[in-house]
Every structure is written in structure tokens, then in C-alpha cells.
């Protein structure tokens, strides 16, 4: 029996940013799956003209037959914008449009219409300015899909970094690192590395919160009072955990050779390292959801929208990882973009 090809749904993100540009340029690539973009089809037509790209845009019609993507063609799940879009200029009237894209894609993944969701960047500020509390894709999609505790992980070909806390002010981080939270995150990270990445016995390198992992309590007691007891209890259950390790030496080659993923305590403890090491090829992955979701590692780049200077390598990498997470055949055979 022939295995059905996977179908990816790519949300085009903030309409004034580079998301629509990236969705158009990835359409020139050869993908071993069906690619559907959630966007306003008229917006894509206008942006294609602005970029001088010849892309055939077709309305997406749901079907049990999954075609292979044809380079130069893009199937579009049409979601209308509320107001006209000008490249590089935010408009709060279109904030709900961005959320409508996410809702449509998430619902399609929950019903099995789409096998994975890949997201272009959104502008958090304009969504909040429109009166909708929004801290990020991770938390929003968890609420929409019933993911009880989403875990953010960024990955390159050689490094994976997950977070215990995500978009929190530094002042609030210590109180948020509890036995319950740390246990949930470690269990989800271990589970998804096994099921999504086929790692039989994941080795997790867990960072401390404080400088030098607390220096035996002289630089903070979170390691002694919370992190170490939690790790010891989970080790006794069979999980392979290293740490708490000082963050300033954890990313050395010797330490990373012992780990399948690094678990950082807060956003700017781990992400600057992986973005420095692999910016442009780094992928944001949300673990702990009932669906596969990956994303780019960058923002909306408003100044680049409509200029033709946006780099689609991170979106392409996010699509490749999404295919691997769906255990798609031939996911390594993606070829570079065709000449424009």
C-alpha cells in the first residue's frame, strides 16, 4: 500500500512583514509533500507582483488525495484580511486576521486535514495593541489545541535547546521554577524526543539558574532547594539527566557531546547561544502539543517586507523539521529554490 504524502499548512504571519514574501519564495522549491499556505490570496498576489515573482496561486480545496507540491505553484487556504495591507506598515485592524490564520491551521491539524503546522513570524505588539493579550505562538497554540504545558525548543542540525520558562520578565523567573513545572517540562521533553525525534533514551543536560549553578548555595539556592531534588527524583525513575550544570560551561563541545538536548531555565539563558550558532537555519519547535508545530527563528523584519531581500532559509528549515517529525519519507531530498 502506498503511504499517503504529508500535507503541511504554513501560516503566513503578520501581513505587513516578510511572512508572505517567504511563503512565496518557498513555493519555488521542490517539496516531497503537499504545501498549503494560510493567507489572503489577494495579499499574496499583490506581494508576488511587488517581488516580481511568477507564482501560480490556487485556492486550496480539501481532499483526501494529497498531491505533491509543484514548484512555482502554491495552494492557498484563503483567509481574508480586514484592511488593506502595506508592506512594512503595521495595522491593528489586521491583528485578528493573524489569529484567524493560526486558528484555521490549528483546527486543520487537530482534525487530521493537515499533518503539521509551520508558522511564519507574527508581530506580538500589534496583536496586544488591538486589545488581544498575546505572549506568543507557543502559549496561544497550546490554548487552542489543548496542550496543557507547551515547551519551547529551538533546534539546529547539531544542537537542541529547550526552555523551562518562556516569555517571562527576568524578575519572575525564579518563582516560576518549581518542582511541578520542572517535572512537567522534563517529562514532555523526554517524551517528545522519543516519539517525534526517534531518540530511544534521550540525554538531557539541565542548566542551573544561577551563576556557577549556585556555587553550593553561595550564589543562590534554587539549585539546592528545587532543581537538584527534582532531577534526583526523575533520575530514580530512569530518566537520563545531567546537571544542574553551570550555564557558562554547558555549551562546550565536551558537555554537548553527552547530551541530546539542553534544558535552559529561562529564555535568554539558552536561546542566544543557539541563535548565534545557527541563526537562519534554526527552528522553533513547540513540544507538548497534540499537533506538530515548527516555526522560524526570527521576527517580522518589517523593513525587508516587499524588498526581495528576505531570507527564507529558516522557514525552509522549519518545514524540513516538520516533515521529519511527521516521519515523512524522503524528507531529506528537498532541493534548493529554482531561479526566479
Phi and psi in degrees as a GROMACS rama.xvg file:
@    title "Ramachandran Plot"
@    xaxis  label "Phi"
@    yaxis  label "Psi"
@TYPE xy
-75.3626  130.979  UNK-2
-73.5197  135.848  UNK-3
-67.4301  137.734  UNK-4
-68.0251  147.75  UNK-5
-74.2042  157.279  UNK-6
-123.114  119.755  UNK-7
-96.9533  139.736  UNK-8
-110.057  123.037  UNK-9
-110.26  119.907  UNK-10
-86.8682  135.844  UNK-11
-84.0516  -5.95617  UNK-12
72.5345  -155.552  UNK-13
-57.0667  120.738  UNK-14
-66.8851  -25.7456  UNK-15
-85.0357  -6.89645  UNK-16
-96.8585  -160.503  UNK-17
-86.9883  -2.54751  UNK-18
-53.6006  -51.0465  UNK-19
-59.9412  -37.5553  UNK-20
-59.7697  -46.4777  UNK-21
-65.0329  -39.9017  UNK-22
-63.0359  -34.3362  UNK-23
-72.3232  -40.8445  UNK-24
-73.1795  -33.1697  UNK-25
-69.2259  -18.9308  UNK-26
-65.8555  -20.4198  UNK-27
-77.786  -11.7802  UNK-28
-83.4365  165.071  UNK-29
-99.2805  112.05  UNK-30
-113.774  137.797  UNK-31
-84.9609  48.1528  UNK-32
-165.427  -178.411  UNK-33
-94.9775  132.376  UNK-34
-115.202  122.746  UNK-35
-121.737  134.574  UNK-36
-110.121  130.334  UNK-37
-88.9985  116.078  UNK-38
-169.8  168.576  UNK-39
-78.0981  118.911  UNK-40
-64.3911  -31.333  UNK-41
-69.5186  -36.4183  UNK-42
-60.4221  -44.3965  UNK-43
-64.8087  -38.0474  UNK-44
-62.7409  -45.1327  UNK-45
-63.4311  -42.9167  UNK-46
-68.9869  -35.7936  UNK-47
-62.7927  -41.181  UNK-48
-64.0681  -41.4411  UNK-49
-62.9615  -36.895  UNK-50
-89.3215  -5.21561  UNK-51
58.8415  44.6148  UNK-52
-105.175  136.887  UNK-53
-99.3227  90.9009  UNK-54
-121.669  127.815  UNK-55
-83.7626  117.037  UNK-56
-101.261  124.505  UNK-57
-121.728  134.551  UNK-58
-61.3081  134.873  UNK-59
-78.7867  130.655  UNK-60
-121.622  123.036  UNK-61
-60.3314  136.619  UNK-62
-156.694  149.895  UNK-63
-74.4609  -18.6475  UNK-64
-82.7407  124.156  UNK-65
-107.129  107.845  UNK-66
-79.3699  157.676  UNK-67
-79.878  139.494  UNK-68
-57.9721  136.1  UNK-69
-105.083  118.026  UNK-70
-53.5829  134.74  UNK-71
91.4828  -2.89678  UNK-72
-124.139  143.418  UNK-73
-137.721  126.078  UNK-74
-90.3622  131.584  UNK-75
-120.916  121.449  UNK-76
-82.1654  103.044  UNK-77
-72.8977  122.848  UNK-78
-128.052  116.129  UNK-79
-74.6689  141.25  UNK-80
-73.6319  160.433  UNK-81
-89.0478  -22.5431  UNK-82
-145.402  158.548  UNK-83
-56.8636  149.656  UNK-84
-112.185  131.822  UNK-85
-117.756  125.618  UNK-86
-53.369  129.841  UNK-87
84.3715  -3.63951  UNK-88
-120.626  114.15  UNK-89
-70.03  149.576  UNK-90
-142.14  115.399  UNK-91
-61.0749  -21.3807  UNK-92
-63.3669  -23.7466  UNK-93
-99.1  9.57034  UNK-94
-63.0358  -44.0171  UNK-95
-64.8313  -32.3421  UNK-96
-55.9781  -44.0522  UNK-97
-60.6333  -42.3254  UNK-98
-70.3315  -33.2705  UNK-99
-62.1757  -36.3485  UNK-100
-60.3306  -46.9442  UNK-101
-64.8426  -41.0063  UNK-102
-62.2802  -44.4347  UNK-103
-64.7885  -42.0588  UNK-104
-68.8156  -43.9108  UNK-105
-62.9642  -43.2047  UNK-106
-62.6371  -41.4648  UNK-107
-63.0812  -35.0443  UNK-108
-70.6942  -38.8787  UNK-109
-64.5024  -34.8334  UNK-110
-84.5604  -8.30459  UNK-111
89.3537  2.83179  UNK-112
-66.1561  -37.4147  UNK-113
-116.222  145.779  UNK-114
-91.2032  -20.9542  UNK-115
-161.172  156.123  UNK-116
-118.625  130.54  UNK-117
-123.282  130.581  UNK-118
-116.43  130.844  UNK-119
-78.8772  167.306  UNK-120
-71.7794  148.932  UNK-121
-116.669  162.083  UNK-122
-103.363  101.928  UNK-123
-59.4462  -38.0001  UNK-124
-61.6712  -42.4892  UNK-125
-71.384  -30.0237  UNK-126
-67.8014  -43.4966  UNK-127
-67.3353  -37.4759  UNK-128
-63.215  -25.7207  UNK-129
-81.4405  1.60518  UNK-130
91.5559  13.5151  UNK-131
-110.652  111.658  UNK-132
-60.2133  124.929  UNK-133
-149.87  113.012  UNK-134
-98.7562  -11.9379  UNK-135
153.319  167.386  UNK-136
-52.6166  -45.1389  UNK-137
-55.1386  -53.7519  UNK-138
-71.2715  -38.6201  UNK-139
-64.0046  -45.7662  UNK-140
-69.7528  -31.6525  UNK-141
-62.3008  -41.8403  UNK-142
-64.9814  -40.4885  UNK-143
-74.4675  -27.2289  UNK-144
-106.849  -4.34525  UNK-145
82.6783  17.6048  UNK-146
-72.9861  115.407  UNK-147
-71.7731  -30.0607  UNK-148
-149.457  87.844  UNK-149
-69.0065  146.289  UNK-150
-124.528  125.772  UNK-151
-86.7719  129.523  UNK-152
-134.887  130.682  UNK-153
-104.442  143.251  UNK-154
-141.783  143.522  UNK-155
-119.499  -173.374  UNK-156
-64.7426  -22.9442  UNK-157
-121.87  -2.56512  UNK-158
-149.846  139.072  UNK-159
-126.952  131.267  UNK-160
-129.684  120.188  UNK-161
-108.459  163.725  UNK-162
-124.1  139.632  UNK-163
-77.311  -44.6934  UNK-164
-118.819  153.623  UNK-165
-114.598  -97.5534  UNK-166
-94.7745  72.9949  UNK-167
-121.734  144.696  UNK-168
-60.5458  146.358  UNK-169
-57.1346  -32.1708  UNK-170
-59.4021  -28.4478  UNK-171
-97.2332  -2.62509  UNK-172
-67.1649  -47.8713  UNK-173
-56.3557  -46.09  UNK-174
-66.1033  -24.7715  UNK-175
-81.7692  -14.3805  UNK-176
-90.4728  94.0675  UNK-177
-115.857  167.664  UNK-178
-58.2883  -42.3974  UNK-179
-64.9266  -47.8554  UNK-180
-63.6537  -47.2455  UNK-181
-62.3393  -40.3535  UNK-182
-63.113  -45.9847  UNK-183
-59.8086  -47.4187  UNK-184
-63.354  -44.7723  UNK-185
-64.918  -41.8902  UNK-186
-63.3205  -42.7024  UNK-187
-65.3245  -45.0497  UNK-188
-60.6925  -46.1395  UNK-189
-61.9928  -45.6757  UNK-190
-62.8665  -47.1877  UNK-191
-74.701  -28.3177  UNK-192
-65.6173  -34.2109  UNK-193
-71.3422  -48.9443  UNK-194
-87.2559  -33.5069  UNK-195
-94.0372  -27.6153  UNK-196
-118.367  3.72484  UNK-197
57.8318  37.7643  UNK-198
-98.2216  113.084  UNK-199
-64.3589  -43.3363  UNK-200
-134.43  83.7244  UNK-201
-60.3711  137.552  UNK-202
-106.642  119.354  UNK-203
-110.552  124.541  UNK-204
-96.1172  108.448  UNK-205
-98.4249  125.738  UNK-206
-83.818  154.011  UNK-207
-78.8652  169.672  UNK-208
-86.8621  -40.5478  UNK-209
-96.0499  164.711  UNK-210
-54.4718  136.927  UNK-211
57.3181  29.2413  UNK-212
53.4849  37.7687  UNK-213
91.6847  -11.9217  UNK-214
47.888  55.8865  UNK-215
56.2349  33.665  UNK-216
94.5306  -10.6152  UNK-217
-76.3848  -21.1713  UNK-218
-117.929  23.5831  UNK-219
132.738  149.371  UNK-220
-112.458  4.17709  UNK-221
-60.6589  -35.9122  UNK-222
-63.9918  -45.41  UNK-223
-70.9973  -41.5653  UNK-224
-88.1198  -26.0936  UNK-225
-125.192  -56.46  UNK-226
-68.6004  -51.3161  UNK-227
-61.3156  -47.9892  UNK-228
-58.9766  -38.7872  UNK-229
-66.1219  -44.9443  UNK-230
-63.2726  -41.3835  UNK-231
-62.6395  -40.7236  UNK-232
-65.7364  -40.8615  UNK-233
-73.5328  -31.7298  UNK-234
-61.8858  -39.5158  UNK-235
-64.3057  -21.0459  UNK-236
-88.2914  -2.85528  UNK-237
107.968  -2.34873  UNK-238
-74.0999  144.116  UNK-239
-95.3158  100.614  UNK-240
-125.399  135.93  UNK-241
-115.938  134.081  UNK-242
124.455  -172.373  UNK-243
-69.7086  131.399  UNK-244
-104.295  144.7  UNK-245
-60.6629  130.79  UNK-246
-65.7849  -27.0749  UNK-247
-74.5592  -15.7334  UNK-248
-118.811  -2.01447  UNK-249
-69.5867  -27.2348  UNK-250
-94.5893  22.1575  UNK-251
-80.8096  153.873  UNK-252
-54.2564  -40.2621  UNK-253
-60.8689  -43.5901  UNK-254
-70.7089  -41.6189  UNK-255
-68.7323  -26.3598  UNK-256
-64.0684  -20.7047  UNK-257
-92.6569  0.39152  UNK-258
-131.159  148.01  UNK-259
-93.7748  -19.36  UNK-260
-159.566  151.177  UNK-261
-105.38  136.169  UNK-262
-110.751  110.559  UNK-263
-93.9917  153.755  UNK-264
-79.2092  -29.9848  UNK-265
-148.104  166.249  UNK-266
-50.3673  -57.1329  UNK-267
-86.4148  8.50984  UNK-268
-83.4371  -37.6386  UNK-269
-109.715  -34.5661  UNK-270
-70.9903  -34.0148  UNK-271
-58.531  -34.3567  UNK-272
-66.9477  -49.4548  UNK-273
-71.8394  -32.1444  UNK-274
-71.5931  -34.1329  UNK-275
-65.2734  -40.8568  UNK-276
-73.2305  -29.0158  UNK-277
-147.106  31.0833  UNK-278
-60.7902  133.909  UNK-279
99.7705  -29.127  UNK-280
-117.81  10.2851  UNK-281
-90.7385  144.622  UNK-282
-125.479  134.969  UNK-283
-92.6202  122.882  UNK-284
-121.519  131.358  UNK-285
-97.8292  114.947  UNK-286
-93.3509  163.292  UNK-287
83.1479  9.31581  UNK-288
-102.764  158.613  UNK-289
-77.9803  -0.592146  UNK-290
-125.302  164.43  UNK-291
-88.6932  126.135  UNK-292
-138.615  126.264  UNK-293
-128.754  165.124  UNK-294
-154.811  171.127  UNK-295
-72.6265  167.204  UNK-296
-104.929  17.4145  UNK-297
-135.076  176.699  UNK-298
-95.4658  -162.91  UNK-299
-79.8147  -16.4324  UNK-300
45.4727  59.0847  UNK-301
-55.7584  -35.5946  UNK-302
-68.7691  -17.8369  UNK-303
-97.1438  -10.7069  UNK-304
-61.4703  129.105  UNK-305
78.4252  4.7406  UNK-306
-95.8935  -16.8853  UNK-307
82.7457  6.59194  UNK-308
-99.5122  -2.79676  UNK-309
-71.8441  138.828  UNK-310
-96.909  122.679  UNK-311
-92.5341  12.3411  UNK-312
-64.9842  -36.8431  UNK-313
-69.807  -39.2863  UNK-314
-64.9672  -41.3928  UNK-315
-62.5945  -40.8461  UNK-316
-64.4763  -38.88  UNK-317
-63.9845  -37.2056  UNK-318
-69.1049  -39.1444  UNK-319
-63.4743  -44.3808  UNK-320
-64.8382  -39.5859  UNK-321
-59.6356  -41.0896  UNK-322
-63.3985  -42.6723  UNK-323
-63.6334  -38.0612  UNK-324
-70.0659  -21.8778  UNK-325
-88.3828  3.17048  UNK-326
58.875  41.4108  UNK-327
-74.7477  141.362  UNK-328
-70.6174  149.702  UNK-329
59.9243  28.6041  UNK-330
-72.6511  -7.9009  UNK-331
-91.7394  -0.281175  UNK-332
-98.5269  17.0229  UNK-333
-70.4937  129.666  UNK-334
-101.44  160.447  UNK-335
-61.6132  167.831  UNK-336
-63.5181  147.018  UNK-337
-75.4084  155.96  UNK-338
-59.4035  143.263  UNK-339
